Amino acid sequence: MKANSDVEFVTLNCDEPFYQDALDLRFTLFFEPVNLSRDVLFDDAEARSNHFALTREGTLVAYLRLTETSENHYQLSQMVVTPKDQGKGLGHRLVTEAIQYLRARSATDVTLSARLHATRLYRSVGFIVSGDTYLSKRTGVEHINMHLKLT
């Protein structure tokens, strides 16, 4: 069942509780399982990125980060959906909202590095694979680069 009409797309500031919830979720799902310290969350892109989420009834249910890597070119990263909300179309909704945000700002393209199980989601919104699978240097998890032209 796809129940995503009851969620709100929001921009997060780094000093608000939803951002802290996003950090917790990212750490729990991406980095804690491979025994990395919480410091890994604060890479060189964190402070200069735009942070977006879907919320429902005062609770964060999905998150992603957009970072401008060069003029009009962005990287989507750290996309995560709470485990109990996975498979309900929330990831698709969040990525679609982020793409609309980028188009409104005249972005030309967006790239991402996807875990292999997530490529279907990204393909469903137009991303194409651009390269071979590789192991993430931070987590050792298999990823693949994907790209979407916005113009």
C-alpha positions, -999 to 999 in steps of 0.1 A, spaced: 0 0 0 13 34 -9 3 58 18 22 91 11 -5 117 8 -5 123 45 32 134 46 46 169 43 78 178 23 99 201 45 133 219 44 154 213 75 176 237 93 205 221 112 193 235 145 159 218 146 147 185 161 139 169 127 175 174 116 187 156 147 162 128 140 176 126 104 211 123 118 200 95 141 182 76 113 212 80 89 236 67 116 214 38 126 208 26 91 240 34 73 269 36 96 262 19 129 259 -16 112 294 -13 99 308 -1 132 316 35 122 316 64 146 289 90 146 315 115 134 312 100 99 279 119 95 297 152 94 316 150 62 328 180 42 293 183 25 271 183 56 272 220 65 269 233 29 241 210 19 203 215 17 184 190 39 149 178 31 125 155 48 90 140 47 72 143 80 40 128 92 22 139 124 53 155 139 76 126 130 104 124 104 97 95 80 122 101 52 153 123 46 177 133 19 205 157 13 213 178 -18 248 193 -22 258 217 -50 290 203 -63 295 228 -91 273 255 -107 239 240 -113 251 205 -106 240 187 -75 246 154 -56 218 136 -39 230 116 -9 221 101 24 185 93 13 168 72 40 133 61 50 124 48 84 123 10 84 85 8 92 77 32 63 98 15 36 80 1 6 52 27 8 64 51 -19 79 76 5 114 74 -11 99 80 -45 79 110 -32 109 125 -15 132 121 -45 105 135 -68 100 166 -45 138 171 -44 140 170 -83 112 196 -84 132 218 -60 162 215 -83 143 222 -114 129 254 -98 165 265 -92 176 258 -128 198 229 -119 210 210 -149 218 176 -134 220 155 -103 241 125 -95 240 100 -67 257 69 -54 231 43 -48 231 11 -28 223 -16 -53 189 -24 -37 178 12 -43 185 15 -80 149 5 -89 136 36 -69 160 59 -87 153 45 -121 116 51 -115 122 88 -114 145 89 -144 181 83 -131 203 61 -153 233 40 -142 267 56 -150 294 32 -142 302 -1 -126 294 -12 -90 320 -5 -64 325 -8 -27 320 24 -6 353 35 9 334 44 41 311 14 46 323 -14 23 287 -17 9 283 -21 -28 271 11 -46 267 23 -82 267 58 -96 235 72 -112 228 104 -131 198 125 -141 198 153 -166 172 180 -156 173 200 -188 
